Amino acid sequence: MFYHTIRNVNSRDYTQAQVEAWASDDASPEAWQRKMNAISPFVAEIDGEVVGYTDLQEDGLIDHFFCHHEHQGNGIGRHLMEHVLRVGELQGITRFYSEVSITARPFYEKFGFKVVKEQTIEIRGQKLRNFVMEKFS
């Protein structure tokens, strides 16, 4: 889902070279399994198909937030974000933050996140612009 969302959705805001560096073809299944184990994602499914996932770390970091490219605009992201914010508040998290793509910025803004800073990150030799965004509950 990570790969296909970036390649099919984020490609409207980033160059082909940037999306290929961000969602490279060489990620191993083992590395992805380790990442998913580390972030313990919340997963959205429709009829047994995974259509979105996100996570929430103890310090309020939302490290991953992806919705299946064929299910964008159907409320899956909204439900996932509402769940993350509700769980975080129950855990006593008062500051939520994330590094957000150009594409995802308007979505985060709908939930009250504000840009703390714009930054340029480098992935596999490509420079990508994104935003550190935060929200206080």
Buried (B, 14 or more C-beta within 10 A) or exposed (E): BBBEBBBBBBBEBBEEEBBBBBBEEEEEEEEEEEBBEEBEBBEBEEEEEBBBBBBBBEEBBBBBBBBBBEBBEBEBBBBBBEBBBEEBEEEEBEEBBBBBBBBBBEBBBEBEBEEEEEEEEEEEEBEBEBBBBBBEE
